[in-house]
Amino acid sequence: MINSDIRSAPSNLPRPDLREIPRPNWIEIDLDALKRNLALIRSKIPSGTKVLLPVKADAYGHGSLALSWAAVHAGIDFFGVAHLFEGILLRQYGIKIPVLVLGPCVPEDFPYLVEFGLTPSLSHPETARAFSEYLVSRGLRHRFHLKIDTGMHRFGVAADDLATVCEILALPGIEAEGMYTHMATADMPGHASTDVQIARFSQLADALAAAGKRPPICHLANSAATLLHGDKLHFDMVRPGVALYGYNPMGIHPWEWPLSPVMALRSTIRTIHEVPAGEGVSYGHWWVAERPTKVAAVAIGYGDGYLRGEYNKGMVLIRGVACPILGRVCMDATMVDVSTIPDVRIGETVDCIDGNLDSRISMETLANEHRTISYEITCRVARRLYRLYRWNGRTMRWDDLRNELGVPDFVEYPERKTVGP
């Protein structure tokens, strides 16, 4: 019979400090870099132009609460989320500044938009009429931003459909605070579609201004448009998501602008062993040793968000020395060649991604090697990775950062309003 009892720790042993649990890998979130990036963006746009920070997808994997509260302290004007529940979470943790829900809304969203003071994007006349009726029947008014399709063809009212635009703007109960579109090719210099989209949006804004109906906050500039295309795209607000996180929207490194990457990914060596000539390493044996090779197993893998797609691609740094990745990345380990570091030791820190440290391990370089974009990588970072934060020159845990930023406790309904069923 198997004894399933778990033995208790001897009572005479001191309890281990749970704050000091060994971490085989972790990410570092440099919130000071976020402040620098915001200052850079503000230097590129006219005074008075607002800045919206997209914090959708858990702030592109960086952590929405930490990034949002740090941005509040840095003077951000707006937040953008993709879905309703992302905005609700910000309100439940005390965020007061405007939050624009960038994805389309549906009637089931209406009570929550009102309850939590979130700004919806309206792009369909039927939904706009339903929201208007919902508000009027309850004696309420609510702000919204009108989404315009200028060529992305994802969602929005067609830019040349002035009649529908005016119909939505005239509905009672809803107040058009803003109007916006999204650029499809702004990160492709010289692409003809960019000028077409700019012209369509500008013509609509001008026509509405002439009729006294232009919403006060018009915006279309993403990161590439903000940095590349000048004042003609900045309008009243810009939405530089990936640039505020410190990554080049053009997908190359080094870059023209002194952006500071917010995220770094580090790990540790767990084992070191010799691989004889002729032996393969990792799944599929896509790398075979041509000579005796010292191999370290690093505690990072695709279970942590480290990309597996390509094999024998990329490197990590150990003591600043480039160590090539061997074969396939595993779920929880990556094997690297450490033959050039004779006294390498188990437990040493491994720099896996850090564009501030070395362009060879930047987010952009890794993305290029795997034929993707930097922010797909950041969005895939696993929740199991421990997080350390840099704020005002100090590195700290979340609990300490939360105290520094003044993040309040969770409140389910922070500002109760009377809404219908």
C-alpha positions in Angstrom: 0.0 0.0 0.0 1.3 3.4 -1.0 1.6 5.9 1.9 0.4 9.2 0.5 1.0 11.2 3.6 3.3 14.2 3.2 5.9 14.4 5.9 5.9 17.6 7.9 9.0 19.8 8.0 10.9 19.3 11.3 9.7 21.9 13.8 13.2 22.8 14.8 14.1 24.1 11.3 13.6 27.8 10.5 10.9 28.5 8.0 12.3 29.5 4.5 11.5 33.1 3.5 8.9 32.9 0.8 10.1 36.2 -0.5 13.4 34.5 -1.4 12.2 31.5 -3.4 14.9 30.8 -6.0 13.7 31.9 -9.4 15.2 30.0 -12.4 14.1 32.8 -14.8 12.4 36.2 -14.6 11.5 39.3 -16.5 12.5 42.8 -15.6 10.1 45.7 -16.4 11.9 49.0 -16.5 9.2 51.6 -15.8 11.8 54.4 -15.9 12.2 53.4 -19.6 8.5 54.0 -20.0 8.9 57.5 -18.7 11.8 58.2 -21.0 9.8 56.9 -24.0 6.8 59.0 -23.2 9.1 62.1 -22.9 10.5 61.2 -26.3 7.1 60.9 -27.9 6.0 64.2 -26.4 9.1 65.9 -28.0 7.9 64.7 -31.4 4.4 66.0 -31.3 2.9 69.5 -30.9 2.3 70.8 -27.5 -1.2 70.0 -26.3 -1.5 66.9 -28.4 -2.7 64.0 -26.1 -1.0 60.6 -25.8 -2.9 57.4 -25.5 -1.1 54.4 -24.1 -2.6 51.0 -25.3 -2.6 48.6 -22.3 -4.5 45.9 -24.1 -3.3 42.3 -23.8 -2.0 42.9 -20.3 -0.1 45.9 -21.6 1.5 43.9 -24.4 2.6 41.4 -21.8 4.3 43.9 -19.6 1.6 44.0 -16.9 -1.4 46.3 -17.2 -1.6 47.5 -13.6 2.1 48.3 -13.2 2.3 50.0 -16.6 -0.9 51.9 -16.2 -0.1 53.3 -12.8 3.5 54.2 -13.8 2.0 55.9 -16.9 -0.4 57.9 -14.7 2.5 59.1 -12.6 4.3 60.0 -15.9 1.3 62.1 -17.0 -0.3 59.9 -19.7 -3.6 61.3 -21.0 -5.6 58.3 -22.1 -5.5 54.5 -22.0 -6.7 52.1 -24.7 -7.9 48.6 -24.2 -9.2 46.0 -26.7 -12.0 44.6 -24.6 -14.4 45.7 -22.0 -13.1 43.5 -19.2 -9.6 45.0 -19.6 -11.0 48.5 -18.9 -13.1 47.3 -15.9 -10.0 45.9 -14.2 -8.2 49.3 -14.5 -11.2 51.0 -12.8 -11.4 48.3 -10.1 -7.8 49.2 -9.2 -8.3 52.9 -9.1 -7.5 54.2 -12.5 -9.4 57.4 -13.1 -8.2 58.8 -16.4 -10.1 58.1 -19.7 -10.1 54.5 -21.0 -11.1 54.0 -24.6 -12.3 50.5 -25.6 -10.8 50.1 -29.0 -12.7 47.0 -30.0 -16.4 47.2 -31.2 -19.0 47.1 -28.5 -22.3 45.2 -28.4 -25.5 46.0 -26.5 -24.6 43.6 -23.7 -21.7 46.0 -23.0 -23.9 49.0 -22.3 -24.4 48.6 -18.5 -20.7 48.0 -17.9 -19.6 51.0 -20.1 -21.8 53.2 -17.9 -21.0 51.6 -14.6 -17.3 51.8 -15.0 -17.1 55.1 -17.0 -15.4 53.5 -20.1 -15.5 55.1 -23.5 -16.7 52.9 -26.3 -15.8 52.9 -29.9 -18.9 53.0 -32.0 -18.6 51.9 -35.6 -22.0 50.5 -36.6 -25.2 52.6 -36.9 -27.4 49.9 -35.4 -25.2 49.6 -32.3 -25.0 53.4 -32.0 -28.8 53.7 -32.1 -29.2 51.0 -29.5 -26.8 52.7 -27.2 -28.6 56.0 -27.7 -31.9 54.4 -26.8 -30.4 52.7 -23.8 -29.0 56.0 -22.4 -32.1 58.1 -23.2 -34.4 55.7 -21.5 -32.4 56.1 -18.3 -31.8 59.8 -18.5 -28.1 59.4 -19.1 -25.4 60.8 -21.4 -22.2 59.0 -22.3 -19.1 59.8 -24.4 -17.9 57.7 -27.3 -15.3 57.8 -30.1 -16.5 57.2 -33.6 -14.4 54.6 -35.5 -13.8 55.4 -39.2 -12.5 52.9 -41.8 -10.1 54.6 -44.1 -8.6 51.5 -45.6 -7.7 49.0 -42.9 -11.1 47.3 -43.5 -11.3 45.8 -40.1 -14.2 47.8 -38.7 -15.5 51.3 -38.8 -17.8 53.5 -40.7 -16.6 54.1 -44.2 -14.8 57.4 -44.5 -16.9 58.5 -47.5 -20.2 57.7 -45.8 -20.8 61.2 -44.5 -24.6 60.5 -44.1 -24.0 57.6 -41.6 -21.3 59.6 -39.8 -23.7 62.5 -39.3 -26.6 60.2 -38.3 -24.5 58.7 -35.5 -23.2 62.1 -34.4 -26.8 63.5 -34.1 -28.1 60.7 -31.9 -29.3 61.8 -28.5 -27.7 60.6 -25.3 -24.3 59.9 -26.9 -21.6 62.6 -27.1 -18.9 62.3 -29.7 -15.7 63.0 -27.7 -13.5 61.6 -30.4 -13.2 60.2 -33.9 -10.3 57.9 -35.1 -9.0 55.5 -37.7 -6.2 53.0 -37.8 -3.2 53.0 -40.2 -2.5 49.8 -42.1 0.9 50.6 -43.7 2.4 53.5 -41.6 5.4 51.3 -40.8 6.1 50.8 -44.6 7.7 54.1 -45.7 6.6 55.1 -49.2 3.5 52.9 -49.2 0.8 54.6 -51.2 -2.0 53.4 -48.9 -0.7 55.6 -46.1 -1.3 58.9 -48.0 -4.7 57.6 -49.1 -5.8 56.9 -45.5 -4.5 60.3 -44.3 -6.4 62.0 -47.1 -9.7 60.2 -46.4 -9.6 60.9 -42.7 -8.5 64.6 -43.2 -11.3 65.2 -45.7 -13.9 63.8 -43.3 -12.6 65.8 -40.4 -12.5 69.0 -42.5 -16.1 68.3 -43.7 -17.3 67.8 -40.2 -15.5 70.9 -39.0 -17.1 73.0 -41.7 -20.5 71.8 -40.5 -19.7 72.4 -36.9 -19.8 68.7 -36.1 -16.1 67.7 -35.8 -15.4 65.8 -32.5 -12.8 67.5 -30.4 -10.3 64.6 -30.3 -9.4 63.2 -33.7 -6.6 60.7 -33.8 -5.0 58.2 -36.2 -1.3 58.0 -35.5 0.1 54.7 -34.2 3.8 54.3 -33.3 5.1 54.4 -36.8 2.9 57.3 -37.9 3.8 59.3 -34.8 7.5 58.9 -35.4 7.7 58.9 -39.2 5.0 61.1 -40.6 5.1 64.4 -38.7 2.4 66.8 -37.7 0.0 66.0 -40.5 -0.8 62.7 -38.7 -0.8 63.8 -35.1 -4.2 65.6 -35.0 -5.4 65.9 -31.4 -4.0 62.6 -30.0 -1.5 59.9 -30.9 -1.6 56.2 -30.0 2.1 55.0 -30.0 1.8 51.6 -28.4 4.9 49.6 -29.3 7.1 52.8 -29.2 6.1 53.6 -25.7 7.2 50.1 -24.7 10.5 50.8 -26.3 10.5 48.7 -29.5 11.0 49.9 -33.0 7.7 49.9 -35.0 9.9 49.3 -38.1 11.1 46.0 -36.6 14.8 46.7 -36.9 17.6 47.4 -34.4 19.4 49.7 -34.0 16.9 52.4 -34.7 16.8 56.1 -35.5 15.0 57.0 -32.2 16.5 56.5 -28.7 13.7 54.3 -27.5 14.4 52.3 -24.3 13.0 48.7 -24.2 10.9 48.2 -21.1 11.2 44.4 -20.9 14.2 42.2 -20.4 14.2 38.5 -20.0 16.8 36.6 -17.9 17.4 33.1 -16.9 20.0 30.8 -15.2 22.1 27.9 -16.0 20.7 24.6 -14.5 23.2 22.0 -15.8 26.5 21.8 -17.7 27.7 18.8 -19.6 29.9 17.6 -22.4 28.4 16.4 -25.7 30.7 14.2 -27.7 31.3 14.7 -31.4 28.6 13.1 -33.5 25.9 13.4 -30.8 22.7 15.4 -31.3 21.1 17.9 -28.9 17.4 18.5 -28.1 14.3 17.3 -29.9 14.8 16.1 -33.5 18.6 16.4 -33.2 18.6 19.4 -35.5 22.0 20.3 -34.1 24.8 17.7 -34.0 28.2 18.3 -32.4 31.1 18.4 -34.9 33.5 18.3 -32.0 33.3 17.8 -28.2 31.1 20.7 -27.0 30.4 22.1 -23.6 26.6 22.5 -23.4 24.6 24.4 -20.8 20.9 23.9 -20.2 19.3 27.2 -19.5 16.0 27.4 -17.6 14.0 29.2 -20.3 11.7 27.7 -22.9 8.6 28.1 -24.9 6.5 27.5 -21.8 7.9 30.9 -20.7 7.2 32.5 -24.1 10.7 32.1 -25.5 10.1 31.3 -29.1 10.5 27.7 -30.5 9.7 28.3 -34.2 13.3 28.3 -35.6 16.1 25.9 -34.6 19.8 26.7 -34.4 18.9 30.4 -34.4 19.9 33.1 -32.0 22.0 33.4 -28.9 22.1 34.3 -25.3 24.7 36.2 -23.4 26.6 34.8 -20.4 29.1 37.3 -18.8 28.6 39.3 -22.1 29.8 36.3 -24.2 27.6 35.2 -27.0 26.5 31.6 -26.6 24.7 30.1 -29.6 21.3 28.3 -29.1 21.6 24.6 -30.1 18.8 22.8 -31.8 15.2 23.2 -30.6 14.0 25.3 -27.7 12.2 23.0 -25.3 9.2 23.9 -23.1 11.3 24.5 -20.0 14.9 24.6 -21.2 17.2 25.9 -24.0 20.6 24.4 -24.7 23.4 26.7 -25.5 27.1 26.3 -26.4 29.3 27.5 -23.5 32.6 26.1 -24.8 34.1 29.6 -24.9 33.6 30.1 -21.2 35.9 27.6 -19.5 35.0 28.3 -15.9 31.2 28.7 -16.5 29.1 27.7 -13.5 25.7 26.3 -12.8 23.4 29.1 -11.4 25.0 31.9 -13.5 22.6 34.6 -14.9 21.8 34.3 -18.6 20.7 37.4 -20.6 18.1 36.1 -23.0 16.4 39.3 -24.2 17.7 42.8 -23.5 17.9 45.4 -26.2 19.5 47.9 -23.8 22.3 45.5 -23.1 23.1 44.3 -26.6 21.4 44.6 -30.0 22.1 40.9 -30.7 19.6 39.9 -28.1 17.1 42.7 -28.7 13.4 42.0 -29.0 13.6 43.1 -32.6 16.5 40.8 -33.4 14.6 37.8 -31.9 11.5 38.8 -33.8 13.4 39.0 -37.1 15.0 35.5 -36.5 11.5 34.0 -36.0 9.8 36.1 -38.7 7.4 37.9 -36.4 7.1 41.2 -34.6 8.5 42.3 -31.3 5.2 42.7 -29.6 4.0 39.2 -30.5 6.9 38.1 -28.4 6.1 40.3 -25.4 2.4 39.3 -25.5 3.4 35.6 -25.2 5.4 36.1 -22.0 4.1 33.5 -19.6 2.5 34.4 -16.3 4.8 31.9 -14.5 7.8 34.2 -15.1 8.6 36.2 -11.9 8.6 39.9 -12.4 11.0 42.6 -11.1 10.3 46.3 -11.7 12.5 49.3 -12.1 11.1 52.5 -10.8 12.9 55.8 -9.9 16.2 54.0 -10.1 15.3 51.2 -7.8 14.6 47.5 -8.5 11.7 46.0 -6.6 9.0 43.4 -6.3 5.3 44.0 -7.2 4.3 44.5 -3.5 6.9 47.2 -3.0 6.1 48.8 -6.4 2.4 48.9 -5.6 3.1 50.8 -2.4 5.4 53.2 -4.3 2.8 53.9 -7.0 -0.1 54.1 -4.5 -2.1 51.4 -6.2 -5.3 50.9 -4.2 -7.0 47.7 -3.2 -9.4 46.0 -5.6 -12.9 47.4 -5.4 -15.6 45.5 -7.4 -17.8 48.5 -8.1 -15.5 51.6 -7.4 -18.1 54.2 -8.4 -21.6 52.9 -8.1 -24.0 54.3 -10.6 -27.7 53.5 -11.1 -28.0 51.4 -14.3 -30.7 49.2 -15.6 -30.7 45.5 -15.8 
